[in-house]
Amino acid sequence: MQNSSNASTRRETAASSPPAAGNGSLKSKLFLVFVIVFIAANLRTASIAVGPVIESIQANLSLSGSAVGLLLTLPILCYGAFAPLAPKMLRYTSAEHLILVGCIIFAFGLVLRSLFGTFGLYSGTLIAGAGTSVVMVVLPAIIKKNFPDKAGMMMGFYSTALCLGATIAAAFTVPLENVPGSDWRWALGFWTLPLIVSIFMWVPYTKGQKPNASRARSASPRLRKCWLAWQVSLFMGIQSSIAYCVFGWLPVMLIERGMTALTAGFILSITLGVQLITSLTAPWIATRGKDQRATIAVMLSMAVFGLMTTIYGSMSLMWLWATVLGLGLGGMFSIALSLLVLRAPTPQLAASLSGMAQGVGYIVAAIGPVIVGLLHELTGGWDAVAVFYLILVSGSCFFGMGAGRAKYVSSPDSDS
């Protein structure tokens, strides 16, 4: 009877335990992969969905050009401002709980953005950006914790989900706005629904999770004096800056070269769409060799070729130049994300490196499009912009060669 009672107790305990990837069955691991990918697919909708309906927002709320520029830049600035705070929060709560809180804040911001006019638009964007930045920082730590031997592959899934979510948001926000009885508010508010689904899917993973007691009494690992951490951070920032310059200015440049607005938008969609290929495959290829430097060099070469040919190449082959450019950008982005876990020996250091790299990275990324706009306004052409692109690629190559070495970041106060 006692053995039967003990067996029953073990079954009840197992039934009440949260799903765990690290120690669970293959089915539980695959479901965790699905949940992580589903959450990641939501993370760019807040920033990407605004662009396609920005003219409707501007007309409806009578926004100035500078106010529109601030609205489009605000999510990137939020990522840079709030990302460094997320690792510090892990002293007081588990990574699983922090992701849940970040998603709830994100959802609240999306609702606020659609309901209360200009105030709601900006405050909601700010709140959504804060929630997003927390989730983007902590998810790599979850991946490092649960998939230590498959971290590179998992970050490939993660980056692919980010790109896929952005592509879906860009493609469907305008059709949602054009639904009878809808407007830009409903179109933006719609993206709250899949986020709410992801919240309910994540709740079981928070059960039984507690912060490490020793970490609650200590500071989070500090990486400001680690040169490798700076190399990872600056590679993340500069490659992101190149991408944001392309996403913001490629259609403008193509229109000035004689392309119609519709065709220019199609070319941009090619650049966005093909990123899915290398965002999934580049991390896998990068982890096959002794380090990631060769793959970084290949992706940078494709990117610089695409950048120069979209400015100076034949217009009849623009689809080809856009394809090469998108493949390079997608590969650089996914490898930059993979480095957050490949260069960190522990989940705690992965969270700290993620916070530092994304904090520094998105601030750097926000500056690039502004410089492109100033150069184009001052010179009236794209030659100066081409030189600026070459400088960015050179900087990305320099820091990428350092970040791609098979080494770990270290912190004097880490517990690794």
C-alpha positions as CSV (number, residue, x, y, z in Angstrom):
1,M,0.0,0.0,0.0
2,Q,2.8,2.4,0.8
3,N,4.5,1.7,-2.5
4,S,1.2,2.3,-4.3
5,S,0.8,5.6,-2.4
6,N,4.3,6.7,-3.3
7,A,3.7,5.9,-6.9
8,S,0.5,7.8,-6.9
9,T,2.2,10.8,-5.3
10,R,4.9,10.7,-8.0
11,R,2.3,10.6,-10.7
12,E,0.5,13.6,-9.2
13,T,3.8,15.5,-8.9
14,A,4.6,14.8,-12.5
15,A,1.2,15.8,-13.7
16,S,1.5,19.2,-11.9
17,S,5.0,19.9,-13.1
18,P,5.5,22.4,-15.9
19,P,6.7,21.1,-19.3
20,A,10.5,21.0,-19.4
21,A,12.6,20.8,-22.4
22,G,15.9,20.0,-20.7
23,N,14.7,16.9,-18.9
24,G,11.5,16.0,-20.6
25,S,10.5,13.8,-23.6
26,L,11.1,14.6,-27.2
27,K,7.5,15.7,-27.5
28,S,7.9,18.3,-24.7
29,K,11.1,19.5,-26.3
30,L,9.5,19.9,-29.7
31,F,6.6,21.8,-28.2
32,L,8.9,24.2,-26.4
33,V,10.7,24.8,-29.7
34,F,7.2,25.6,-31.2
35,V,6.3,28.0,-28.3
36,I,9.6,29.8,-28.5
37,V,9.3,30.2,-32.3
38,F,5.7,31.4,-31.9
39,I,6.7,34.0,-29.3
40,A,9.6,35.2,-31.5
41,A,7.3,35.6,-34.5
42,N,5.3,38.2,-32.5
43,L,8.3,40.3,-31.5
44,R,8.6,42.5,-34.6
45,T,4.9,43.1,-35.3
46,A,4.9,46.2,-33.1
47,S,7.5,48.1,-35.2
48,I,6.9,46.5,-38.7
49,A,3.1,46.9,-38.8
50,V,3.2,50.7,-38.4
51,G,5.1,51.4,-41.6
52,P,2.5,50.1,-44.1
53,V,-0.3,52.3,-42.5
54,I,1.8,55.3,-41.5
55,E,0.1,57.5,-44.1
56,S,-3.3,56.7,-42.6
57,I,-2.0,57.4,-39.1
58,Q,-0.4,60.7,-40.1
59,A,-3.6,61.9,-41.9
60,N,-6.0,60.8,-39.1
61,L,-3.9,62.3,-36.3
62,S,-2.4,65.2,-38.2
63,L,1.1,64.2,-37.3
64,S,4.1,66.2,-38.6
65,G,7.0,64.6,-40.5
66,S,9.2,64.7,-37.5
67,A,6.5,63.1,-35.3
68,V,6.2,60.3,-37.8
69,G,10.0,59.9,-37.8
70,L,9.9,59.6,-34.0
71,L,7.1,57.1,-34.1
72,L,9.1,54.9,-36.5
73,T,12.3,55.2,-34.5
74,L,10.8,54.8,-31.0
75,P,10.7,51.0,-31.0
76,I,14.4,50.8,-31.9
77,L,15.3,53.3,-29.2
78,C,13.2,51.3,-26.7
79,Y,15.1,48.2,-27.5
80,G,18.4,50.0,-26.8
81,A,17.2,51.7,-23.6
82,F,15.4,48.7,-21.9
83,A,17.5,45.7,-23.1
84,P,20.3,46.3,-20.6
85,L,17.8,46.3,-17.7
86,A,16.5,42.8,-18.4
87,P,19.6,40.8,-17.1
88,K,19.3,42.8,-13.8
89,M,15.7,41.7,-13.4
90,L,16.9,38.1,-13.4
91,R,18.2,38.6,-9.9
92,Y,14.7,38.8,-8.6
93,T,12.7,36.4,-10.8
94,S,13.2,33.5,-13.2
95,A,13.7,33.9,-16.9
96,E,10.4,32.1,-17.5
97,H,8.5,34.6,-15.4
98,L,10.3,37.5,-16.9
99,I,9.3,36.4,-20.4
100,L,5.7,36.2,-19.3
101,V,5.7,39.6,-17.8
102,G,7.4,41.0,-20.9
103,C,4.7,39.5,-23.1
104,I,1.9,40.9,-21.0
105,I,3.5,44.4,-21.0
106,F,3.9,44.1,-24.8
107,A,0.2,43.1,-25.2
108,F,-0.9,46.0,-23.0
109,G,1.2,48.4,-25.1
110,L,-0.4,47.2,-28.4
111,V,-3.9,47.6,-27.0
112,L,-3.1,51.1,-25.7
113,R,-1.6,52.1,-29.1
114,S,-4.9,51.5,-30.8
115,L,-7.4,53.1,-28.4
116,F,-6.3,56.5,-27.2
117,G,-5.4,58.7,-30.1
118,T,-2.0,60.3,-30.3
119,F,-1.2,59.8,-26.6
120,G,-2.1,56.1,-26.8
121,L,-0.1,55.8,-30.1
122,Y,3.1,57.0,-28.6
123,S,2.8,55.7,-25.0
124,G,1.6,52.3,-26.3
125,T,4.5,52.1,-28.7
126,L,6.9,52.9,-25.8
127,I,5.3,50.3,-23.5
128,A,5.2,47.7,-26.2
129,G,8.9,48.4,-27.0
130,A,9.8,48.0,-23.3
131,G,8.0,44.6,-23.1
132,T,9.5,43.4,-26.4
133,S,13.1,44.3,-25.4
134,V,12.8,42.3,-22.2
135,V,11.6,39.2,-24.1
136,M,14.2,39.6,-26.9
137,V,17.0,39.7,-24.2
138,V,15.8,36.7,-22.1
139,L,14.7,34.3,-24.8
140,P,18.4,33.5,-25.8
141,A,19.0,32.6,-22.1
142,I,16.1,30.2,-22.2
143,I,17.5,28.7,-25.4
144,K,21.0,28.4,-23.8
145,K,19.4,26.8,-20.7
146,N,17.2,24.2,-22.4
147,F,19.2,23.5,-25.6
148,P,22.9,24.0,-24.7
149,D,24.1,21.6,-27.4
150,K,21.8,22.9,-30.1
151,A,22.0,26.6,-29.3
152,G,23.2,27.7,-32.8
153,M,20.4,25.8,-34.5
154,M,17.8,27.1,-32.1
155,M,18.9,30.7,-32.7
156,G,18.5,30.0,-36.4
157,F,14.8,29.1,-35.7
158,Y,14.5,32.1,-33.5
159,S,15.9,34.6,-36.1
160,T,13.8,32.9,-38.8
161,A,10.7,33.4,-36.7
162,L,11.6,37.1,-36.2
163,C,11.9,37.6,-40.0
164,L,8.8,35.6,-40.8
165,G,6.7,37.5,-38.3
166,A,8.0,40.8,-39.7
167,T,7.1,39.7,-43.3
168,I,3.6,38.6,-42.3
169,A,3.0,41.9,-40.4
170,A,4.2,43.9,-43.4
171,A,2.0,41.9,-45.8
172,F,-1.3,41.7,-43.9
173,T,-1.6,45.0,-42.0
174,V,-2.9,47.0,-45.0
175,P,-5.4,44.3,-46.0
176,L,-6.6,44.3,-42.4
177,E,-7.0,48.1,-42.6
178,N,-9.1,47.7,-45.8
179,V,-11.6,45.3,-44.2
180,P,-15.1,46.9,-44.2
181,G,-15.6,48.8,-40.9
182,S,-11.8,48.6,-40.0
183,D,-9.1,51.3,-40.0
184,W,-5.5,51.6,-38.9
185,R,-6.4,51.1,-35.2
186,W,-8.0,47.8,-35.9
187,A,-5.2,46.8,-38.2
188,L,-2.6,47.5,-35.5
189,G,-4.7,46.1,-32.7
190,F,-5.1,42.8,-34.5
191,W,-1.5,41.8,-33.7
192,T,-2.5,41.6,-30.1
193,L,-4.4,38.4,-30.7
194,P,-1.5,36.1,-31.6
195,L,0.5,37.6,-28.8
196,I,-2.3,36.7,-26.3
197,V,-2.2,33.1,-27.7
198,S,1.6,33.0,-27.0
199,I,1.0,34.2,-23.5
200,F,-1.3,31.4,-22.7
201,M,1.1,28.9,-24.3
202,W,4.0,30.2,-22.2
203,V,2.2,30.1,-18.8
204,P,2.8,26.4,-18.1
205,Y,6.6,27.0,-18.3
206,T,6.5,29.5,-15.4
207,K,5.1,27.0,-12.9
208,G,7.7,25.9,-10.3
209,Q,10.3,28.3,-11.6
210,K,12.2,30.3,-9.0
211,P,15.2,32.7,-9.2
212,N,18.5,31.2,-8.2
213,A,19.0,32.3,-4.5
214,S,22.7,33.0,-4.9
215,R,22.1,35.2,-7.9
216,A,19.4,37.1,-6.0
217,R,22.1,38.2,-3.6
218,S,24.7,39.0,-6.3
219,A,25.0,41.4,-9.2
220,S,24.3,40.2,-12.7
221,P,27.5,39.5,-14.7
222,R,29.2,42.7,-15.9
223,L,30.7,42.5,-19.4
224,R,31.6,46.2,-20.0
225,K,35.4,45.3,-19.6
226,C,35.2,42.3,-21.8
227,W,36.5,43.1,-25.3
228,L,34.9,40.0,-26.8
229,A,31.5,41.2,-25.5
230,W,32.1,44.6,-27.2
231,Q,32.9,42.9,-30.4
232,V,29.7,40.9,-30.3
233,S,27.7,44.0,-29.4
234,L,29.2,46.2,-32.1
235,F,28.9,43.5,-34.7
236,M,25.2,43.2,-33.7
237,G,24.8,47.0,-33.9
238,I,26.5,47.7,-37.2
239,Q,24.8,44.9,-39.1
240,S,21.5,46.0,-37.7
241,S,22.2,49.5,-38.8
242,I,22.9,48.3,-42.4
243,A,19.6,46.4,-42.3
244,Y,17.5,49.4,-41.0
245,C,19.1,51.7,-43.6
246,V,18.1,49.2,-46.4
247,F,14.5,48.8,-45.1
248,G,14.0,52.5,-44.7
249,W,15.8,53.9,-47.8
250,L,15.9,51.2,-50.5
251,P,12.4,52.0,-51.9
252,V,13.2,55.8,-51.9
253,M,16.5,55.2,-53.8
254,L,14.8,52.9,-56.3
255,I,12.0,55.4,-57.0
256,E,14.6,58.1,-57.6
257,R,16.3,55.8,-60.0
258,G,13.1,55.6,-62.0
259,M,11.2,52.7,-60.5
260,T,7.5,53.0,-59.7
261,A,6.5,52.9,-56.0
262,L,4.7,49.6,-56.4
263,T,7.7,47.9,-58.0
264,A,10.0,49.4,-55.4
265,G,7.8,47.9,-52.7
266,F,8.0,44.6,-54.5
267,I,11.8,44.7,-54.6
268,L,11.9,45.4,-50.9
269,S,9.6,42.5,-50.2
270,I,12.0,40.3,-52.1
271,T,14.8,41.5,-49.9
272,L,12.7,40.8,-46.8
273,G,11.4,37.4,-48.0
274,V,14.7,35.8,-49.0
275,Q,16.1,36.5,-45.6
276,L,14.2,33.6,-44.3
277,I,16.5,31.3,-46.2
278,T,19.8,32.4,-44.7
279,S,18.3,33.2,-41.3
280,L,17.6,29.5,-40.9
281,T,20.7,28.1,-42.7
282,A,23.5,30.5,-41.8
283,P,23.7,29.6,-38.1
284,W,23.7,25.9,-38.9
285,I,26.5,26.4,-41.5
286,A,28.4,28.7,-39.0
287,T,28.4,26.0,-36.3
288,R,29.8,23.3,-38.7
289,G,33.4,24.8,-38.7
290,K,35.8,25.6,-36.0
291,D,34.3,29.1,-35.6
292,Q,31.9,31.5,-37.3
293,R,34.4,33.9,-39.1
294,A,34.2,32.3,-42.6
295,T,30.4,32.4,-42.6
296,I,30.4,36.0,-41.4
297,A,32.8,36.9,-44.3
298,V,30.6,35.2,-46.9
299,M,27.4,36.9,-45.6
300,L,29.1,40.3,-45.5
301,S,30.4,39.8,-49.1
302,M,26.9,39.1,-50.3
303,A,25.6,42.1,-48.4
304,V,28.1,44.6,-49.8
305,F,27.6,43.2,-53.3
306,G,23.9,43.7,-52.9
307,L,24.3,47.2,-51.5
308,M,26.5,48.4,-54.3
309,T,24.5,46.8,-57.1
310,T,21.2,48.2,-55.9
311,I,22.7,51.7,-56.1
312,Y,24.7,51.3,-59.3
313,G,23.6,48.0,-61.0
314,S,21.3,47.5,-63.9
315,M,17.7,48.2,-63.1
316,S,16.6,45.2,-65.2
317,L,18.4,42.9,-62.8
318,M,17.2,44.6,-59.6
319,W,15.4,41.5,-58.5
320,L,18.7,39.6,-58.5
321,W,20.6,42.4,-56.6
322,A,17.8,42.5,-54.0
323,T,17.9,38.7,-53.6
324,V,21.7,38.7,-53.0
325,L,21.3,41.6,-50.6
326,G,18.5,39.9,-48.6
327,L,20.5,36.7,-48.3
328,G,23.4,38.6,-46.9
329,L,21.4,40.6,-44.5
330,G,19.4,37.6,-43.3
331,G,22.6,35.6,-42.7
332,M,24.3,38.4,-40.8
333,F,21.3,39.0,-38.5
334,S,20.9,35.3,-37.6
335,I,24.6,34.8,-36.9
336,A,24.7,38.0,-34.8
337,L,21.8,36.5,-32.7
338,S,23.5,33.1,-32.6
339,L,26.7,34.7,-31.2
340,L,24.7,35.7,-28.1
341,V,24.5,32.1,-27.0
342,L,27.6,30.7,-28.8
343,R,29.9,33.2,-27.0
344,A,28.3,32.6,-23.5
345,P,29.1,29.5,-21.4
346,T,26.1,29.9,-19.1
347,P,22.5,31.0,-19.4
348,Q,23.3,33.9,-17.0
349,L,26.1,35.2,-19.2
350,A,23.9,34.6,-22.3
351,A,21.3,37.0,-20.7
352,S,23.9,39.6,-19.8
353,L,25.6,39.4,-23.2
354,S,22.1,39.6,-24.9
355,G,21.2,42.7,-22.9
356,M,24.5,44.4,-23.6
357,A,24.6,43.5,-27.3
358,Q,21.0,44.5,-28.0
359,G,21.2,47.6,-25.8
360,V,24.3,48.8,-27.7
361,G,23.2,47.3,-31.0
362,Y,19.8,49.0,-31.3
363,I,21.2,52.4,-30.4
364,V,23.8,52.1,-33.1
365,A,21.2,50.7,-35.5
366,A,18.9,53.8,-34.9
367,I,21.7,56.2,-35.9
368,G,22.4,54.6,-39.4
369,P,19.1,55.6,-41.2
370,V,19.4,59.1,-39.8
371,I,22.9,59.5,-41.3
372,V,21.7,58.1,-44.6
373,G,18.9,60.7,-44.7
374,L,21.3,63.5,-43.9
375,L,23.9,62.4,-46.5
376,H,21.2,62.2,-49.2
377,E,19.7,65.5,-48.3
378,L,23.1,67.3,-48.3
379,T,24.5,65.7,-51.5
380,G,21.3,65.2,-53.5
381,G,22.5,61.7,-54.6
382,W,23.5,58.3,-53.4
383,D,27.3,58.3,-53.8
384,A,28.0,59.5,-50.3
385,V,25.5,56.9,-49.0
386,A,27.4,54.2,-50.9
387,V,30.6,55.3,-49.1
388,F,28.8,55.2,-45.8
389,Y,27.6,51.7,-46.6
390,L,31.2,50.6,-47.3
391,I,32.3,52.1,-43.9
392,L,29.5,50.2,-42.1
393,V,30.4,46.9,-43.8
394,S,34.1,47.4,-43.0
395,G,33.2,48.0,-39.3
396,S,30.9,45.0,-39.3
397,C,33.7,42.9,-40.8
398,F,36.3,44.1,-38.3
399,F,34.1,43.4,-35.2
400,G,32.6,40.3,-36.8
401,M,36.0,38.7,-37.2
402,G,36.6,39.2,-33.5
403,A,33.2,38.1,-32.4
404,G,33.3,35.0,-34.6
405,R,36.3,33.4,-32.8
406,A,35.6,30.3,-30.8
407,K,35.9,31.9,-27.4
408,Y,33.7,32.7,-24.4
409,V,33.0,36.0,-22.8
410,S,34.0,36.3,-19.2
411,S,33.0,38.5,-16.3
412,P,35.0,39.0,-13.1
413,D,31.9,38.5,-11.0
414,S,30.2,35.7,-13.0
415,D,29.6,32.4,-11.5
416,S,30.6,30.5,-14.6
